[in-house]
Amino acid sequence: MHVVVIGGGVVGVTTAWELNRRGHQVTVLERHAIAGNETSKGNAAQRSYGVVYPWADPKMTFKALPWLLKQDGPLKLRVPPSLNAVRFMFSTLRYAWSPGLFGLNKRAMLRLGIHSQERFLKLEEELNLAFDGGHRGLLHLASTPEALEGYRSTQRTLNEMGIASRLLTPDQVYEAEPGMARNGPLSGALSYDTDGTGDCHLFSQELAKACESKGVSFRYKVEAERLTGSGQAVESVVFLDENGQQETLAADAFVVCAGCWSPELVRPLGLELPIYPVKGYSITVPLKNPDKAPFSTIHDDNYKVVSTRLGNRLRATGFVEMADFNRDIPEARIATIRKSVECRYPGCADLDAAETWTGFRPMTPDGPAIIGRGPRNNLYLNTGHGTFGWTLSAGSADVIAQVIDGEEPSVCLDAFRPGRYQE
Ligand SMILES: Cc1cc2nc3c(=O)[nH]c(=O)nc-3n(C[C@H](O)[C@H](O)[C@H](O)COP(=O)(O)OP(=O)(O)OC[C@H]3O[C@@H](n4cnc5c(N)ncnc54)[C@H](O)[C@@H]3O)c2cc1C
C-alpha cells in the first residue's frame, strides 16, 4: 500500500518508520527543510513513560489560579485571551470534572507509555542512532512535604501498573544527582527509575535518514493544503511543492501527523479536532562544568522547570502559556528558567551562551492524543500528543500502523479515539 504521512515531526517520522517496516511504500510531506523542526525541536527531552498524564486533572484546577497570579508561576495567559484559548480552558475544566475520566485517561496513557518504551528499546537495539539518548531515570523533586505526600499517591498508581519508582529522601537525591547543589527547598523526590531522555530533534532527523535508506520518500519544504476524494475515501492530497506550485499526490491511505496544524486538514472532512497550541520555552547550553550538571533529567517543582542532560549540553524547559501561535520569547520567561538552573546547578554552564526556543504543545482538552481512523475509511490520525509526544511517539506509531493494517492494536485505543469530541 502507498501511504502518505502529513507532517515530519517525531510522530510523523516514527509513523513512517513503522509503516515502512511493515512493507508499505511511504511518502512524508513536511513543510520544513528538515525533520523534527517544529514542536519536536527544543522540548524538555524527557522520554517520561511513567509520568504521562492528562491535563484535565481535577486537582490541577485548584493550582491553576495561584500559578497564574505568581510572577514566576508556570502558567501564563495572554490578556485578553482569544476565543480559542477560552474555549479550550472551559473544555479542559469540563473534562477535569467528569467523574472518573482522569483516572481512566491516565491509565490509558500509561499503558501507551509502557508500550512506547518497549518500542524505543527495540528501535535503539536495531538502529544505532546518535541523539544523546539514554534510559537513566527521571527525578521529580518535591520542594515541600505536601508535594512529597502527593507523590505517594502517584506511586500507588505506578505500582498498580508495574512501573518502577522510588521515593527518595533529600540525601538520596543528592547521592543520585551528585552535581546538584544543596540550594533551594527540597523535601525529597519521586524517582522514575527506567524513564529516559534524548534529543527529539536529533532523533527525528536520524530516524528520517534511516527511513530514507529503507526507501521512504521525504518531500521537504512542501505544504499540504487539502485532502480530496469522494464518498468514504480520500483519493489524494493537494500540496504546494518546493517551488510554490500545486501538486496532487494519490495514495491508498493517509495519516495526519501535523501536530498543532492538524485541525485545518481534517475540518473540511467534517471532523473538528480541539487541539490548542500550548506554548513553552527552552534554553540549550553547552556545559562548561559537567560535574555540576544533572546526570539525567530533573523536574524542579519549585519553578516547574525541567533540566535534562543531553551529552555535553543542558536543556532547561518551562512554562505553559495560552497565547495562540505567538512566537515571541519574552526575557522574563527565560530569566525564570535560568533562575532554576542557577539555583540547582550553579556554574554548570555559561547561561549567557544559551540558545533560546519556543514551541507549541499540540494539546487536547481531555489529555490523551488522537490516534485512530479519521472521518474517511483510509484516513488515519496520530496527533494531539500535547506534553508527551516525544515519549509516546514510538508506541503511537506502532499502534497506528497496526490499525492501518487491520490488526488489533497492542494498546486499547478507546481513550484516544478521534470521534470522541463529537459523541
Ligand atoms: C516546551 C515543551 C516541552 C516539551 N517537553 C516534552 C518532553 O520532555 N517529553 C515529551 O514527550 N514531549 C515534550 N513536549 C511535547 C512534544 O515536543 C510534542 O508532543 C511532540 O513534539 C509533537 O510531535 P508532532 O510530530 O506531533 O508535532 P510537530 O513536531 O509539531 O510536527 C508536526 C509537523 O507537521 C508539519 N506540518 C504541519 N502542517 C503541515 C502541512 N500542512 N504540510 C506539511 N507539513 C505540515 C510541521 O512543520 C511539523 O514539522 C514538549 C513540548 C514543549 C513545547
The ligand as a Gaussian input file, in Angstrom:
#p B3LYP/6-31G(d) Opt

LIG

0 1
 C        8.281000      23.387000      25.981000
 C        7.936000      21.989000      25.600000
 C        8.486000      20.923000      26.289000
 C        8.146000      19.621000      25.951000
 N        8.762000      18.597000      26.602000
 C        8.477000      17.309000      26.262000
 C        9.140000      16.225000      26.888000
 O       10.040000      16.402000      27.690000
 N        8.754000      14.964000      26.559000
 C        7.784000      14.714000      25.655000
 O        7.436000      13.561000      25.441000
 N        7.184000      15.727000      24.987000
 C        7.505000      17.005000      25.274000
 N        6.886000      18.047000      24.632000
 C        5.855000      17.735000      23.643000
 C        6.455000      17.218000      22.349000
 O        7.505000      18.056000      21.939000
 C        5.347000      17.174000      21.287000
 O        4.235000      16.455000      21.773000
 C        5.842000      16.496000      20.026000
 O        7.000000      17.151000      19.544000
 C        4.763000      16.532000      18.969000
 O        5.297000      15.935000      17.810000
 P        4.487000      16.001000      16.461000
 O        5.299000      15.289000      15.452000
 O        3.083000      15.576000      16.692000
 O        4.386000      17.570000      16.154000
 P        5.465000      18.517000      15.476000
 O        6.818000      18.252000      15.968000
 O        4.960000      19.916000      15.580000
 O        5.417000      18.042000      13.979000
 C        4.337000      18.331000      13.109000
 C        4.978000      18.588000      11.768000
 O        3.964000      18.754000      10.791000
 C        4.404000      19.740000       9.886000
 N        3.208000      20.260000       9.227000
 C        2.130000      20.830000       9.823000
 N        1.204000      21.152000       8.896000
 C        1.708000      20.766000       7.711000
 C        1.228000      20.851000       6.384000
 N        0.018000      21.368000       6.107000
 N        2.012000      20.391000       5.378000
 C        3.250000      19.864000       5.641000
 N        3.754000      19.765000       6.887000
 C        2.982000      20.207000       7.902000
 C        5.104000      20.756000      10.750000
 O        6.006000      21.551000      10.003000
 C        5.792000      19.867000      11.768000
 O        7.122000      19.561000      11.420000
 C        7.220000      19.378000      24.918000
 C        6.702000      20.439000      24.191000
 C        7.066000      21.740000      24.521000
 C        6.512000      22.869000      23.709000

